Amino acid sequence: MADKRKTAVVYGGTSSEREVSCTSGKAVLEALKGRGFDVLGIDTRGDCLAELRNACAEVAFLALHGGFGENGGIQAVLEHARIPYTGSGPRASRIAMDKPATKRLLIENGVPTPEFDVLGPQAGEAEVRLAATRLGYPVVLKPPADGSSVGVSIVRRPEDIAAALAEARRVDGSVLLEKFIEGRELTVGILNGRPLPIVEIRCPGFYDLKTKYTKGIAEYIVDPELPGPVRAAVVDAALRTYRVVGCEGAARVDIRLDRADAPYVLEINTIPGLTATSLLPKAARAAGIEFGELCESMVKDALQRFNSRAGGCVGQAATL
């Protein structure tokens, strides 16, 4: 069957999110094996394309987070090689990984997002403090192109800018300052253009890397209580983000709901985590889609999209 073609799960890489990617990749490998796929894993620290060629892989399941795997790089390579792959294409991946570019696109299209400023590597602490004062405390200070809350700080006082700036610049010289939205943390998974149930994240303090990937710290409320109009506004903001960025396949939109129940889009993730604590699988399960079925549907969608563009020539990859 078309949705059981030989599949390579591509994971690992060299970004700051390598460990999370490896966990996602191994979970996907086991799930697809359980669904009867001929599947292998490829860690992109090696020669990914050579391994795909040697394995005669007919479709790539991308379980990469950050860096070359999520910024459109590997997507462009796979497009050139005519190998179907899961998730969004090169352009949407590049935009989504660049948080300032995403936010500018959202503003242009009337999608609410927190006020922000971007400062380059040459900006000193005094300039960052001035930008934070213009936005108004508290602010979020973070790298402009990374994920899993790596290098992110919530800054409530001017005297805390220096430490937050140093933390962000461990990842990137440039920094993104964003007005912090006091309120509720929500996320909306989107699978092949259709929204999954909203998930609310509750945790003591900041939803940082440790909290995200350690069981038991955060509480996840699937389909939380929200007034009908608020729920509709949250889903609408997520879907509009998915569409204006040009996403395909699975994605996840992170949203803050302020004290007045107005949604603000923070970012969109074109390769959502697929670990035991990840949010997309939780939302899918609430919609009646178990993890193995979720992974299989992502492969099937990749093949169908490739077929529609290539005139039904799945598996006829160019020489790598």
N, C-alpha and C positions, 0 to 999 in steps of 0.2 A: 504494500500500500504506500501511497505517496508520502504519508506522514510518518512512515517508519524507515525512511532512507537513512543511510549511514551518517551519523551525526557526531561532530566534534564539539565537545564542550570546551570553550576557550576561557581560561581563568588565570589568576596569578598576576603576572606582570611585575612591574617595578615601582608602581606608585605608592603613595603613603597608605593606600587602602588595600595593599596586597593581601594581608591576612584575611580580611573580610571577603575579598574576592575568592581566595582559595576555599574558604568555608562554603560560599555560595556555589562554586563550581562543583565541589564534591557532593553537595546535596542534590544538585541537578543531575549529576552523573548517576547517582543511585536511583533517583526517581525515574529517569528515562530507561535505565536497565530494567526497572520493575515494570515498565510499560512495554517491554519487548523490543526496545531499540537496539540496533547495532551501534554502540556508542563508545567513544574513547575520550580521554581528557588530554588537553594540550596546555601546558604552562608556558605563557608567552615570554618567560625569561630565556627560553631557547629560540630556535628558528621556527617560529609559528607557521609560516607559509610552507617551509620545506616539510614540516610534519603533516600539514593538511594535504599536501601533494602526495606524500608517501602513503598516507592512510586512505587516499582516494575518497576523502570526506565529501559528501554531497550537500551538506548544510552545516553552518557553524552556529552554535548556541553561545552567544556572548555573555559571559558571567564576569566581566571585567568591571572594575570600579576605579575611576580616576585615570588621569594620564592618557597615554596613547589609546587605551581601550575604550575610553568614554568620550574623548574629545573629537571624534570623527576620523581619527587617523586610521585605525584598523578597518573601519567601515569603508573608507575610500579604497584601501587596498583590496578588500573583498569585492567591492563593486567592480574594480578593474579586472579582478580575476574571475568575475562572474560566478561567485560562490554565494548562494543565498545565506542570509544571516538574520538572527533575531534582532528586534528593536529598530530604532530610528536610523535614518540615513546619515551621511556625513555632515550635511549642512545643519540639520536639526541637532545632531549630537554636539557639533561645535558651538552652536548658539547656547544650548542648555548648559554646557560646561562652563561657559563664560557668563557668570552671574550678572555683571553690569550690562552685557549685551542683551541678556534675557529681559532684564528690568526695563531697558530702553524700549524694547519691542513691545512689552506689555503696556507701557505708558502710551506708546503710539497707537495702540489698539484699544485703549480705554479699560484695560484690566487693572484693578487696584493692586498696588505693590507699595511697600514702605518707601518713604523718602530715603535718598542715599547720596553718597559722594564717593568718588574713587580717587585715591592718592597714589602717586607713583613712588618708585624706590628712593627718589631723591627727597621726598617729603620727610621733614623731621618731626619730632614729638610736638613742638609748638604748633606746627601747621595742622597736625592731626587733631590736637586739642581744639584749635579754632574751628575746624570742620565739625567736630562733635558738638561744640557749643551752638553752631548754626542749626544743626539738626535738633538739638535738645536732648539732654540725658533722660533716660538711659539710651545707650546706643549699642549696636552689635558691631564688633570689629572682627573682620575675618579675611582670609585670602579670597581673591576674586574668582578663583577657579580650582576648587577642591571640594571634597565631599566628606560625609561621615562626621561632620563637625570638627574636622582636624584644623587646629589653629584658630578656633572660634572662641570669642569671649564676649560676655555681656558686661558692658562698662557702665557703672552707675555714678562714678565720681571722676573728676578730671585727674586726680592723683593716681588713678588706676590705669590711665592710658599707656604709660610706659611699659608696664608688664604685658598688657594685651597686645601692644604693637610688636614687642619682641616675640611673643608667641606666634602671631600671624606671620611674621617675617621669617620664621623658621621654615615656612612653606613657600612663601612668595614675597618678593620685594615690594610689589604693589599691595595695597590693602583696600578693602571695601568697608565703608562705614554706612550703617543702615539704622534708621530709627527703630528702636525696639518697640514692638506692639505688645502692650500689657494685655493679657487675656488667655485664651485657650489655644492649645496647639492641636491642629488637625492635619490629616493627610488624606488625599483621595487617590486611590489607585485607578488607573485606566487601562483596560485590557482590550486591545484591538479597537480602540475608539469608543468603547462603552465604559461608563463609570462603574466602579465597584462601591460597596458600602463605605461610608466615611469611617475613619478610625480616629479617635481622640487619644492623645498621649498625655498621661499624667505622671509626674515624677517629682521627687523632692529636688528642688534646684534646677540646674541647667541640664538639658537633654544632650549630654556630651557623648563622646565616643564610647566611654566605658558604660554609660547608662544604656546606650543603644544596643550594645552587643553582649550585655551581661543579663542573663535571665533573672527575673525577680525584682530588679530595681524599679523599672517603669511599669505602670499599669496601662493596659491598652483597652479602651472601651470601643468595641465595634458597634457601629450604628448608634452613636450617642444621642441622648435627648436633645433635640433642637427644634425650635418652632419651624413650621413648614416653610415660610418664606426665607428663613435663614438657611435652612438645609438646601433649598433651591439655589440660593445665591452662592453658597460654597461650591456646589457641584457645577454651577454655571461658570464660575471663575476658573475651576480646574479644567473643564472642557475647553474653554476659550484659550487657556494657556497652552494646552496640548495642540490645539489647532493652529494658533498663530506662530508657534515655534516650528510647526511642521512635523510633529512626532508621528511615529508609527509603532505598531506592536504594543508592548507593555511599557508603561511609564507611571510615575508617581509624583503628584503635585503636593508640596508642603505649604500649608496655609496657617496664618495666625488670625484668630477671631477676636476682635477687640472688645472692650467692655460694653460697647453699644451693639454688639453682634454684627459688625461689618467685617467681611473677610478681606485679608491682604495676602496676596501670593508672594511667597518667599523665593521659591525656585521650583524647577521641574527636574526630576531624575529620569534620564532616558534608559538607564540600566538599574532598576531598583534592586535592592538586596534580596537575596533568596536564601537567607540563613534561617535558623530555627526561631530567631526573634524578629525577623523582618516583617515589614508591614504589609507589603503586597500579598504574600501568601495568607496572612490573617484575613484581609479583606476578601480575597478570593474564596477562602473557606466559608466565610459568612454568606457568600453568594452561591454556595453549594458546589464549589470547584475545589477539589482536593489537590494537594501539591503536585502529584504526578500528572493529573489531568491538566493543571495549569502549565506545567513545563511542556507537555505534548501540544497543547493549543498554541504555545508560542512558536514551536517548531513548525507546526502546520501553517500558521499565519505567515511565517517567513517564506515558506515554499509557495504559498498561494500568491503572495505579493511578487515574488520573483517570476513566477509563471506568467502573471498578468503583464509584466514589463517585457519579458523575454519571449513571449509567444509560445509558452509551454515547453521550454528547453531545460527544465531542471536537471541538474546533473551533468550538463555539458559545459563544464568549467573551462576557462581559458588556461593555457599552459602557465604555470606559476614560475 
